[in-house]
Amino acid sequence: MSTTRTADLHGEAVTYEVRRSEKASQTRIDAGLEGITLVIPAGLEIDPDDIMAEKADWVLRQRDRYARYRDEMPERRFEEGECFPVLGEERPIRIKPDAESRVMEDDIQLSASRVESTSIRDELEHLYRKTAREHFTTRADHFCKVMGATYEQIQIRNQKTRWGSYSPRTGTLSLNFRLLMAPPEVVDYVIAHELAHEEHPNHGPRFWRLVAQHVPDYQERGEWLEENGHRLIFSGRSGTH
């Protein structure tokens, strides 16, 4: 169950969501593109506005940060000539009479017949997912070889807030297809990061040592994703789907 409230933080009215959670063991504040959410363990009697006031500086910083991110989110139009990034390089969409769609060095070529039977958006997402699976598999196999890691299968997903995950129980490496929009070195960082979880499930010092062994500048690559992840979107802020 959730409710919406407004708190006065340093003279500014900040709207936030309050969510009661059976799973939460302690109070926390989540910030993201969707807004600010205060999560409170079910049964805990506490004044939400007091919690927000205690963390006012942090909350205001996060609110401003994500407001900037929302403004920076590109507006995606699914039409010929529009540019979409593939491995960090912007490529224009071209509609071609070919039977198959493909990502080329200079552009993204979509099959006219496939576009006609679905839409530019659907065929483009299909091509992104296919290309992502091919590229991610190649890079995952490379890192398995040098890290001594293994995986059973790769799942291509479209999570809102996660770029990847690894399940030691099933050996499933899950990766967000929108990661294909990022530069190759950022893709490599996410894959190496997730495969390192096979040996170290947490983010302790040994985990980061293993990542650093294979991606020495992992911090820079992680920061790039933190600062630019909101640009790697498939539906723009205009709400186009």
N, C-alpha and C positions, 0 to 999 in steps of 0.2 A: 504494500500500500504506500502511495506517495502523495504528498501535498506540496503546493507551491506557496512560498512565503517571500517576503521582502524584508531585508535587514538594512539598518542605517549603519554604514561602515565609513567612519571618518567623514560624515556629512554626505555620503553618496548612497543612493538607494540601489541595493543589489538584490535582484530577484534570484532565488535559488529553489531547488527541489529538496524536499526532505523525504528520505526513504527509510522505512523500518525494515530491518533484515534479521531473519532467524539465524542466518549463517554468520553474520558479523560478530566478532568477539570484542571489538572496540570501535569507538566512533572514528570516522574518517571523512575527509572532504575530497571528492573527486572533481577534477576540472577537465573539460574537453570542449570540442567544437559545438557540442549540443548544449553546453552551459555548465553551471555549478550544481553539484549534488552533495548533500550532507547525508551520509549513511549512519544510522543509529541502530545499535543492537536492539532487537525487540524486547520490550519490557523495561528498558532503561528510562527512568524519568529524568529528563534533562531539558533545559530551555535551548532550542536550536539557535536562537539569536545570540545567546551567550557564547556558544561555540564559535559562531561566525565572527563575533566581535574579537574573540581571543586571537583568531587567525586573520584578522582584517587585512593586514599588509599583504600577506601571501595571497589571499582571495582576490584582492584588487589587482595584484600583478598578473594572476592567472586569467582573470576576466579580460584585462586589456590585451594580454598575449593572444588569447584565443579569438578576440574580436579582430585583432590584426590578421590572424591566420584566415579568418572567414573572409576578410576583405581581399586577401591575396589569392584565394582559391580561384583557379581559372574557370571561365565559363566554357563548357564544352558544347560545341554544336556538331551534331552528327550529319555533316554534309560534305560533299566533295570539295577539296581544297583546304579544309580545316586541318590544322597540324596537331598531331598527338605524339608524345615522346615514347621512344623505344630505346631502352638502355641509355637514357640521358640525351638522346639526339631527337630533335623535333623532326617529324616526317609528315608531309601532306598526304591526305587520302586521295587516291585516284581510283576511279571505277573503270575496270578493264573487262573486255569480253572473254577473258580466260575462264577456264572451268574451276580453277583453284585460286583462293586468296593467298597472298604471301607478303611477308615483310621484306622489302628490298633495302639496299644501302641508302637510297635517296628518297624513297617514299613507301607508303603502305598501299598495296594494290589489292582492291577488293573485287571479287568476281561479280560481274553485273547480274548474272542469273541468280546467284545466291542472295544478293542484296534485294533483288526483285521478289524472291520468295519469302524473305524475312524483313530485314531493314538494315540500314547502314550500321545502326547501333548494335544490333544483335550479331551481325556478321563480324563486325570489328571486335566485339567481346570474344566471340568464338575464336577468332584469329589470335587475339592476345593470349587466351588461355592455352591454345595449342602451342604457340611460340614460347610461352612461359614454361610449359611442361618440358619442352625440348631443351631450352637453355638451362633451366634449373636442374634437370637431370644430369646434363653434362658437367655442370659445376659441382653438384653434390657428389658425383662419382669421383671427380678430381679431389675434393676435400676428404672423401672417405679413404682414398688411396694414401694421401699424405698424413692424415690424422690417425689412421687405423680405426676409423669409425665405420658404422654400418647403418643401413636403413632397409626396411622391407618394402615400403611404397611411398610415393610422393602424392600428396593430395593438393590439388590446386583450388584455393578458396578465395572468397572476397569478404574478409572480415573488416569491420569498421575500424577497429583500433589495434589490430595485431598484424604484424608483417610475417610472422612465422611461429611455429611451435614444433616441438618434438616429443613424441610419446615413447619413453623407454619400454613401456609395457607391450605396445604393438609394433614398435619400430616405424611408426608413421611420421614422416616429415611433412608438415603442412606449411604451405607457402601461399601468400596472397598474390593473385595474378597481377595486381597493380604494381607490385614490386618490379615488374619488367620495365616500368617507366623510369626507374632510377638508374643512375650510372652503374656500369658493370662492377666497379669496386665496392659499391654499396650492397649490391646483390650478393657478392661474395662474402661480405661481412655477415649478413643475416644468415646465410647458409652455414658458414663456419660456426657462428654463434649457436645456432640450433643443434648442429651435429655435436658440438662440445657437450651438450646436455646428456648425451648418451653415457658419458663417463662421469659427469658432475651435474646432477639434477638441479642444484641451486646456483646462485651467483656468487659463490665464495671466491677467495683469493686463488685457489687452484683452478677454478673454472676460467677466470680471467687470464691466468698464466697460459693456459692451453690455447685460448683464443689469440692471445698476443703472439704466441709462437708461430701461428699461421697467418695472422692479420696484424702485423706490428702496429699499424696506425688505426686500430679498431675504434679508438675514441673519436678520432676525427670523422670516421665514416658513420659512427653512431650519432654524432652531433649533427652531421649533414641530414640524416633521416629525421632527427628530432625537429630540425628547423625547416625542413622542406617536405616532410611527409604529407602535409595538407595539400600540397600541389599535385600529388600523385593520385588524382581522383579521376573517376570515369564519368561521373555525373556532376556537372558544374553547379555553382551556387544559384544559377538561374532556375534550377529545379528540372532541367531537361533530363529525360530518361530515355 
